[in-house]
């Protein structure tokens, strides 16, 4: 084992992740053995024995057992309290990052001091590639609602071996960020329980002058592939409505103001109802992405600590 100080701390938040977290931790072990990485796992009070599984099989991991489900961003913030390295790797429990990919990301961000966040080329599932540039705005939501193409014109897949490119958003499933920047931003906004926490973080990072880049020479894998953490419209149907729509509305109000947020959500809802009625009248099977009648509307997420 080398004697230099670790460069990166991986922060992984688990919830009912016993069957997947081993993928992430097995892949990180080489970096830990090389003295390159430390790892913090925050378990959100799983009922499937995730925390005990990690404690038993991965003795090198710093394990934090939360007594309640904090959500994703809040869980990351709790894990961040243990970080002493220059960089933080925010990682899903089913994401695989080996030492080579990690070093590639660290080398890139170290060599470019204006860069605050980097993300790798990520194979999701069997064949799809994680995209960058999916920054949600009122315009992108309205374009999508009206069926216009290129609702997010900066959307671009991060291809394996492709040239690095600057972007406005990268997925929070695998994200390397400077520790000082994460601290300056106050971490993830704790108001988000789930969804849009990385969209909010990316927007605040760029507002603070930090650049976000995608680095195709770093190749990783997301075992779960296309998980429900996407901010993109195409995966809306797989999300948990109670959290997705409340987080989206809060995000829109926070960054674009009440009038644009309410107007955008109202128009999007009307367009989805019209699409739903068109499908009903045509006799076609209702699409899973058509309006969900019971979804929250113009509601914020619960405050941290609320029992609601």
C-alpha positions in Angstrom: 0.0 0.0 0.0 1.2 3.5 -0.8 1.8 6.1 1.9 0.4 9.2 0.2 -2.8 10.8 1.4 -6.0 9.7 -0.3 -7.2 12.0 -3.1 -10.9 11.1 -3.2 -13.7 10.1 -0.8 -16.6 8.2 -2.3 -19.9 9.0 -0.7 -22.6 6.4 -1.3 -26.1 6.6 0.0 -28.0 3.4 0.3 -31.6 2.5 0.8 -32.7 -1.1 0.4 -29.5 -1.6 -1.5 -28.2 -5.0 -0.2 -28.4 -6.6 -3.6 -26.6 -3.8 -5.5 -24.1 -2.0 -3.2 -21.5 -4.8 -3.5 -21.0 -3.7 -7.2 -19.9 -0.3 -6.2 -17.8 -1.3 -3.2 -16.0 -4.2 -5.0 -15.0 -1.8 -7.8 -13.7 0.8 -5.3 -11.6 -1.6 -3.3 -8.6 -1.4 -5.6 -8.5 2.4 -5.2 -8.7 2.0 -1.4 -5.9 -0.6 -1.4 -3.8 1.8 -3.4 -4.2 4.5 -0.8 -6.1 6.6 -3.3 -9.6 6.6 -1.9 -11.6 6.6 1.2 -15.3 5.5 1.2 -18.3 6.5 3.3 -21.6 4.7 3.1 -24.7 6.3 4.6 -27.5 3.9 5.0 -31.0 5.5 5.1 -32.5 3.1 7.6 -32.9 0.2 5.2 -35.1 -2.7 6.2 -33.3 -5.3 4.0 -30.1 -5.5 6.1 -28.0 -3.2 3.8 -26.1 -1.7 6.7 -25.3 -5.0 8.4 -24.2 -6.4 5.0 -21.8 -3.5 4.4 -20.4 -3.7 8.0 -19.8 -7.5 7.7 -18.3 -7.6 4.2 -16.5 -4.3 3.7 -14.6 -3.5 6.9 -12.6 -0.7 5.1 -15.8 1.4 4.6 -16.8 4.2 7.0 -20.4 3.3 7.7 -23.0 5.8 8.9 -26.3 4.3 10.0 -29.1 6.9 9.8 -32.1 6.3 12.1 -34.5 7.5 9.3 -34.6 7.8 5.6 -33.0 11.2 4.9 -33.4 11.0 1.1 -30.5 11.2 -1.3 -29.1 14.7 -1.1 -29.4 14.9 2.7 -27.7 11.5 3.0 -24.8 12.7 0.9 -24.5 15.8 3.1 -24.3 13.6 6.1 -21.6 11.5 4.5 -19.7 14.7 3.5 -19.0 15.5 7.1 -16.5 12.7 7.1 -14.7 13.9 3.9 -11.1 15.2 4.4 -9.8 14.7 0.8 -9.6 17.3 -2.0 -12.3 15.6 -4.1 -15.6 13.9 -3.4 -17.1 11.1 -5.6 -20.9 11.1 -5.4 -21.9 7.6 -6.3 -25.0 5.5 -6.6 -24.9 2.1 -4.8 -25.2 0.4 -8.2 -22.6 2.4 -10.0 -19.2 0.9 -10.8 -16.0 3.1 -10.9 -12.6 1.4 -11.1 -9.3 2.9 -10.2 -8.3 3.8 -13.8 -11.5 5.7 -14.4 -11.3 7.4 -11.0 -7.7 8.5 -11.7 -8.7 9.8 -15.1 -11.4 12.0 -13.6 -9.1 13.3 -10.9 -6.2 14.0 -13.3 -8.6 16.0 -15.5 -10.1 18.2 -12.7 -6.6 18.7 -11.1 -5.2 19.9 -14.4 -8.0 22.4 -15.0 -8.5 24.6 -12.0 -11.6 26.2 -13.4 -13.4 22.9 -13.5 -15.5 22.1 -10.4 -17.5 19.0 -11.4 -16.6 16.1 -13.8 -18.5 13.0 -14.9 -17.4 10.0 -16.9 -18.8 8.1 -19.8 -21.2 5.7 -18.2 -22.8 2.6 -19.7 -26.3 2.3 -18.3 -27.9 -1.1 -18.3 -26.7 -3.2 -21.3 -26.1 -0.6 -24.0 -27.3 3.0 -23.4 -25.0 5.8 -22.5 -25.6 8.4 -19.9 -26.2 11.9 -21.4 -25.0 15.3 -20.2 -26.7 18.6 -20.7 -30.1 17.7 -19.4 -30.5 21.0 -17.5 -34.2 21.4 -16.8 -35.7 24.9 -17.5 -39.2 26.2 -18.0 -38.4 26.4 -21.7 -37.3 22.7 -21.9 -40.5 21.6 -20.0 -42.8 23.6 -22.3 -41.0 22.4 -25.4 -41.4 18.8 -24.3 -45.0 19.3 -23.3 -45.8 20.6 -26.8 -43.9 17.7 -28.4 -41.2 19.9 -29.9 -37.9 18.2 -30.7 -34.6 19.2 -29.0 -36.3 20.4 -25.8 -32.9 20.2 -24.3 -30.5 21.3 -27.1 -27.4 20.7 -25.0 -28.3 17.1 -24.5 -25.2 15.0 -25.6 -24.2 11.4 -24.8 -20.8 11.0 -23.1 -19.2 8.5 -25.4 -16.4 6.2 -24.3 -13.1 7.6 -25.5 -14.7 10.8 -26.7 -13.2 14.2 -26.4 -14.0 16.0 -23.1 -16.7 18.7 -23.5 -18.1 21.4 -21.3 -21.8 21.0 -20.3 -24.4 22.5 -17.9 -25.5 19.3 -16.2 -24.2 15.8 -15.4 -26.0 12.9 -13.7 -25.6 12.6 -9.9 -25.2 8.8 -10.2 -21.5 9.3 -10.8 -20.1 12.8 -10.2 -16.7 14.0 -9.0 -16.7 17.4 -7.4 -14.1 19.5 -5.6 -14.5 19.3 -1.9 -14.0 23.1 -1.5 -16.8 23.8 -4.1 -19.2 21.3 -2.5 -18.5 23.0 0.9 -18.9 26.5 -0.6 -22.3 25.5 -2.1 -23.4 24.1 1.2 -23.7 20.7 -0.3 -27.0 19.5 -1.7 -30.0 21.7 -0.9 -31.7 19.7 2.0 -35.2 20.6 0.8 -34.9 18.0 -1.9 -35.7 14.6 -0.6 -35.3 12.9 -4.0 -34.9 14.2 -7.6 -33.5 17.4 -8.9 -30.9 17.7 -6.2 -28.0 17.3 -8.7 -29.8 19.7 -11.2 -29.9 22.3 -8.5 -26.3 21.6 -7.5 -25.0 21.9 -11.1 -26.9 25.2 -11.6 -25.5 26.7 -8.4 -22.0 25.5 -9.3 -22.0 27.3 -12.7 -23.5 30.4 -11.1 -20.5 30.4 -8.8 -18.1 30.3 -11.7 -17.3 26.6 -11.7 -17.2 24.7 -15.0 -18.8 21.2 -15.5 -17.2 18.8 -17.9 -17.8 15.3 -19.3 -14.7 13.1 -19.7 -15.2 10.2 -22.1 -11.7 8.7 -21.3 -13.1 7.7 -17.9 -15.4 4.8 -18.5 -17.8 3.5 -15.8 -20.9 1.5 -15.6 -24.3 2.0 -13.9 -25.7 -1.4 -13.2 -29.2 -0.2 -12.6 -29.1 1.8 -15.8 -31.6 4.6 -16.4 -32.6 4.7 -12.8 -35.4 6.9 -11.5 -32.9 9.7 -10.6 -32.9 11.2 -14.0 -34.1 14.8 -14.4 -35.0 14.1 -18.0 -38.6 13.9 -19.4 -38.0 10.5 -21.0 -37.8 8.8 -17.6 -40.6 10.7 -15.9 -42.9 7.7 -15.9 -40.4 5.6 -13.8 -40.2 8.2 -11.0 -41.9 8.4 -7.7 -44.5 11.0 -8.4 -44.8 12.2 -4.8 -41.2 13.3 -4.8 -40.5 14.0 -8.5 -43.2 16.7 -9.0 -42.7 18.4 -5.6 -39.0 18.6 -6.2 -39.5 19.9 -9.7 -41.8 22.7 -8.6 -39.5 23.7 -5.8 -36.6 23.8 -8.2 -38.5 25.9 -10.7 -39.6 28.4 -8.0 -36.1 28.6 -6.5 -34.3 29.3 -9.8 -37.0 31.0 -12.0 -39.5 32.6 -9.6 -43.1 31.9 -8.7 -44.8 33.2 -11.8 -42.7 31.2 -14.3 -42.9 28.1 -12.1 -46.7 28.2 -11.7 -47.2 29.1 -15.3 -44.9 26.3 -16.5 -46.4 23.6 -14.3 -49.9 24.7 -15.2 -49.3 24.6 -19.0 -47.5 21.3 -18.8 -50.4 19.8 -16.8 -53.0 21.1 -19.3 -51.0 19.7 -22.2 -50.7 16.3 -20.5 -54.5 16.2 -19.8 -55.2 17.0 -23.4 -52.8 14.2 -24.5 -54.6 11.9 -22.1 -58.0 12.8 -23.5 -56.8 12.4 -27.1 -55.6 8.9 -26.3 -58.9 8.1 -24.7 -61.0 9.4 -27.6 -58.8 7.6 -30.1 -59.2 4.3 -28.3 -55.4 3.8 -28.0 -53.9 2.4 -24.9 -52.9 5.1 -22.5 -49.2 5.8 -22.5 -47.5 5.4 -19.1 -46.1 8.9 -19.6 -49.6 10.5 -19.9 -50.8 12.7 -17.0 -50.9 11.0 -13.6 -54.1 12.4 -12.0 -53.0 11.8 -8.4 -49.6 13.4 -8.9 -48.8 16.4 -6.6 -49.5 19.8 -8.2 -47.8 23.1 -7.2 -46.6 21.6 -4.0 -43.1 21.9 -2.3 -41.3 18.9 -0.8 -41.7 18.6 3.0 -39.2 20.4 5.1 -36.4 18.3 6.5 -37.7 16.9 9.8 -41.4 17.1 8.8 -43.3 13.9 9.5 -45.5 14.6 6.4 
